[in-house]
């Protein structure tokens, strides 16, 4: 049982005897809350994340005994919590978007506007391309597909997330981890003297 489920179980146990369990309560109100969360966020995945965060906050308060009011106060609390979580998430995504735009502008300045400096540079010959392509194929699919969509497909993390049905945060993380793994592979090849870069 993970921590979120344990919180829900503990919160249910501390509820009054005449009150319904979390499961019953969520079956009754969950779809309304998810619809509200979806209206507050930019994607279905974000809505689910925001709803889960709000539910976990409520479960903690109920479990700790710091929640004022009974089950009748859960719904108003959750609407407020969902809205606040969605605002926080939107601000984080906006900041990240601005950082990504800045990095992209800097990259374009450094590469003279070339879309893919790896394969268009003078130093990247056929052998280097082959090593990079092989390195991409050796990466787990979840990393290589994000790298290919970002670099060659020129997609934003939001677009990648939507296409792969993951959050844009997950897409960005997979991109970073994938590039780091690819760098390590290429550094090892370079150290062995097999890569002419």
C-alpha positions in Angstrom: 0.0 0.0 0.0 1.5 3.3 -1.0 1.6 6.4 1.3 -1.4 8.1 -0.4 -3.6 5.0 0.0 -2.5 4.7 3.6 -3.5 8.3 4.3 -6.9 7.7 2.8 -7.4 4.5 4.9 -6.3 6.3 8.1 -8.6 9.3 7.3 -11.5 6.9 6.8 -10.8 5.2 10.0 -10.8 8.5 11.9 -14.1 9.6 10.4 -17.3 9.5 12.4 -19.2 6.1 12.3 -22.2 7.6 10.4 -19.9 9.0 7.7 -19.1 7.1 4.5 -15.7 5.7 3.5 -13.3 7.5 1.2 -14.1 5.0 -1.6 -17.8 5.6 -1.4 -17.3 9.4 -1.0 -14.9 9.5 -4.0 -17.3 7.5 -6.2 -20.0 10.0 -5.5 -17.9 13.2 -5.9 -14.8 12.2 -7.8 -16.1 12.8 -11.4 -17.3 16.4 -10.4 -13.9 17.1 -8.8 -12.0 15.8 -11.8 -14.1 17.9 -14.2 -13.5 21.0 -12.0 -9.7 20.2 -12.0 -9.8 19.8 -15.8 -11.3 23.2 -16.1 -8.5 24.7 -14.0 -5.6 23.0 -15.8 -4.1 22.6 -19.2 -4.4 18.9 -19.7 -6.1 15.8 -18.4 -2.8 14.5 -16.8 -2.4 17.9 -15.0 -6.0 17.7 -13.8 -5.5 14.2 -12.3 -2.2 15.3 -10.6 -3.9 18.4 -9.1 -6.9 16.4 -7.9 -4.6 13.8 -6.3 -2.5 16.5 -4.6 -5.7 18.1 -3.2 -7.0 14.7 -2.0 -3.7 13.9 -0.3 -3.8 17.3 1.5 -7.3 16.6 2.7 -6.4 13.0 3.8 -3.4 14.3 5.8 -5.5 16.9 7.6 -8.2 14.4 8.4 -5.7 11.8 9.5 -3.8 14.2 11.7 -7.1 15.5 13.1 -6.4 19.1 12.0 -9.3 19.3 9.5 -12.1 21.6 10.8 -15.5 20.2 9.9 -16.7 16.8 9.0 -17.3 15.2 5.6 -19.8 17.9 4.6 -16.8 20.3 4.6 -14.6 18.0 2.4 -16.1 19.1 -0.9 -15.7 22.9 -0.4 -12.2 22.3 0.9 -11.3 20.3 -2.2 -12.6 22.8 -4.7 -10.4 25.5 -3.0 -7.4 23.2 -2.8 -7.8 22.1 -6.5 -7.9 25.7 -7.6 -4.8 26.6 -5.6 -2.9 23.6 -6.8 -3.8 24.4 -10.4 -2.7 28.0 -10.0 0.7 26.8 -8.5 1.1 24.3 -11.3 0.3 26.9 -14.0 2.8 29.3 -12.6 5.5 26.6 -12.5 4.8 25.6 -16.1 4.9 29.3 -17.2 8.3 29.8 -15.6 9.6 26.6 -17.1 8.2 27.6 -20.5 10.1 31.0 -20.3 13.3 29.2 -19.3 12.9 26.8 -22.2 12.4 29.6 -24.6 15.5 31.4 -23.3 17.6 28.3 -23.6 16.3 27.7 -27.1 17.1 31.3 -28.2 20.6 30.8 -26.7 21.0 27.5 -28.6 20.0 29.1 -31.8 22.4 31.9 -31.4 25.2 29.5 -30.6 24.4 27.2 -33.6 23.7 30.0 -36.1 20.1 29.0 -36.3 20.8 25.5 -37.3 18.1 23.1 -36.1 20.4 20.2 -35.5 24.0 21.2 -34.8 25.0 17.5 -34.3 24.5 16.5 -37.9 25.0 19.9 -39.6 28.4 20.8 -38.1 31.6 20.3 -40.0 33.0 17.9 -37.4 30.0 15.5 -37.6 30.9 13.1 -40.3 29.3 9.7 -41.2 31.0 7.8 -38.5 29.9 10.3 -35.8 26.4 10.1 -37.1 26.4 6.4 -36.9 27.6 6.4 -33.3 24.9 8.9 -32.3 22.2 6.9 -34.1 23.4 3.7 -32.4 23.5 5.4 -29.1 19.9 6.6 -29.5 18.8 3.0 -30.4 20.5 1.7 -27.2 18.6 4.1 -25.0 15.3 2.9 -23.5 12.4 3.9 -25.9 10.9 6.3 -23.4 14.1 8.4 -23.5 14.9 8.1 -27.2 11.4 8.9 -28.4 11.4 12.2 -26.4 14.9 13.2 -27.7 13.9 12.5 -31.3 10.6 14.4 -30.9 12.4 17.4 -29.2 15.4 17.7 -31.4 14.4 16.4 -34.8 10.6 16.9 -34.5 11.1 20.4 -33.0 8.3 19.8 -30.5 7.8 21.5 -27.2 7.6 19.5 -24.0 3.9 20.2 -23.8 3.4 18.9 -27.4 5.5 15.8 -26.6 3.6 15.2 -23.4 0.3 15.4 -25.2 1.5 13.1 -28.0 2.9 10.5 -25.6 0.1 10.9 -23.0 2.5 12.0 -20.2 2.9 15.3 -18.4 5.2 17.9 -19.9 7.3 17.6 -16.7 7.8 13.9 -17.4 8.7 14.7 -21.0 11.3 17.2 -19.9 12.7 14.8 -17.3 13.0 12.0 -19.9 14.7 14.4 -22.3 17.3 15.4 -19.7 17.9 11.8 -18.5 18.1 10.6 -22.1 20.6 13.2 -23.1 22.7 12.5 -20.1 22.8 8.8 -20.9 23.6 9.5 -24.5 26.4 11.9 -23.4 27.9 9.2 -21.2 27.7 6.6 -24.1 29.5 9.1 -26.4 32.1 10.1 -23.8 32.9 6.4 -23.3 33.3 5.9 -27.1 35.4 9.1 -27.3 37.6 8.0 -24.4 38.2 4.7 -26.3 39.3 6.7 -29.3 36.5 5.6 -31.6 34.7 8.9 -32.0 36.3 11.7 -34.1 34.6 14.6 -32.4 
